Amino acid sequence: MVHHIKDKDDLEAKFTEAGGNLVVLDFSAAWCGPCKMISPKLDELATEYPNVIIVKIDVDECEDLAMEYNIKSMPTFIFLKNRQEIANFSGANYERLKQTIEDNK
């Protein structure tokens, strides 16, 4: 299941829940076409990798998080373990998204 983040406290709770598991941050926007295209694929990946925490963060609803993570384009994916960034990329590239999860799960 992809979790929709409401605010910074919500994200902190997901980090705590994840423990040492991989966390994938998906920075997106409701008006972003490529974000809408990749969204169903995120749901598939969340089912395929139940130990990976996938969270969707709307840049318009959570501007503070978008600024904190220096988001310039959508979608941007940031991969973290133990709150440390291990990878990131921008663009709705499903193959790269899946491979990065597979490499770091």
C-alpha positions as CSV (number, residue, x, y, z in Angstrom):
1,M,0.0,0.0,0.0
2,V,1.3,3.5,-0.9
3,H,0.9,5.8,2.1
4,H,-0.1,9.4,1.5
5,I,1.8,11.8,3.7
6,K,-0.1,14.8,5.2
7,D,2.8,16.5,7.0
8,K,6.3,16.2,8.4
9,D,5.0,14.4,11.5
10,D,3.3,11.9,9.3
11,L,6.6,11.2,7.5
12,E,8.5,10.9,10.7
13,A,6.0,8.2,11.8
14,K,6.6,6.3,8.6
15,F,10.4,6.5,9.1
16,T,9.9,5.1,12.6
17,E,7.6,2.3,11.3
18,A,10.1,1.4,8.6
19,G,13.0,0.7,11.0
20,G,15.9,-0.4,8.8
21,N,13.7,-1.1,5.8
22,L,13.8,0.8,2.5
23,V,11.6,3.9,2.3
24,V,10.8,5.4,-1.1
25,L,9.6,9.0,-1.1
26,D,7.5,9.9,-4.2
27,F,7.3,13.7,-4.6
28,S,4.4,14.4,-7.0
29,A,1.6,16.8,-7.7
30,A,-2.1,16.4,-8.6
31,W,-1.6,18.3,-11.8
32,C,1.5,16.3,-12.9
33,G,0.8,14.1,-15.9
34,P,3.8,11.7,-15.5
35,C,3.0,11.4,-11.8
36,K,-0.5,10.2,-12.7
37,M,1.0,7.7,-15.2
38,I,3.4,6.1,-12.7
39,S,0.9,6.1,-9.7
40,P,-0.7,2.7,-10.5
41,K,2.8,1.2,-10.9
42,L,3.7,2.4,-7.4
43,D,0.7,0.5,-6.1
44,E,2.0,-2.7,-7.8
45,L,5.4,-2.2,-6.4
46,A,4.0,-1.7,-2.9
47,T,2.2,-5.1,-3.2
48,E,5.3,-6.8,-4.7
49,Y,7.7,-5.5,-2.0
50,P,5.7,-5.5,1.2
51,N,8.7,-4.7,3.3
52,V,9.4,-1.5,1.4
53,I,7.6,1.6,2.7
54,I,6.4,3.7,-0.3
55,V,5.1,7.1,0.5
56,K,3.5,9.7,-1.8
57,I,4.1,13.4,-0.9
58,D,2.2,16.1,-2.8
59,V,4.5,19.1,-3.2
60,D,1.6,21.5,-3.1
61,E,0.3,20.1,0.2
62,C,3.7,19.6,1.8
63,E,5.7,22.5,0.6
64,D,8.0,22.3,3.6
65,L,9.0,18.8,2.8
66,A,9.5,19.6,-0.9
67,M,11.9,22.4,0.1
68,E,13.7,20.3,2.7
69,Y,14.4,17.6,0.0
70,N,15.2,20.3,-2.6
71,I,12.6,19.0,-5.1
72,K,12.8,20.7,-8.5
73,S,10.7,18.5,-10.7
74,M,8.0,15.8,-10.4
75,P,8.0,13.0,-10.0
76,T,11.1,12.8,-7.9
77,F,11.9,9.5,-6.1
78,I,14.2,9.5,-3.0
79,F,15.3,6.2,-1.5
80,L,16.3,6.1,2.1
81,K,17.5,3.5,4.6
82,N,17.8,4.4,8.3
83,R,16.8,8.0,7.2
84,Q,19.9,8.2,5.0
85,E,19.5,8.9,1.3
86,I,21.0,6.1,-0.8
87,A,19.6,7.0,-4.2
88,N,17.3,9.4,-6.0
89,F,16.1,10.3,-9.5
90,S,13.5,12.4,-11.3
91,G,11.1,11.2,-13.9
92,A,8.4,8.6,-14.4
93,N,10.8,5.7,-15.2
94,Y,9.2,2.5,-14.0
95,E,12.1,0.3,-14.9
96,R,14.6,2.4,-13.0
97,L,12.2,2.7,-10.0
98,K,11.8,-1.1,-9.8
99,Q,15.5,-1.7,-10.3
100,T,16.5,0.8,-7.6
101,I,14.0,-0.9,-5.2
102,E,15.3,-4.3,-6.1
103,D,18.9,-3.2,-5.6
104,N,18.3,-1.7,-2.2
105,K,15.4,-3.6,-0.6
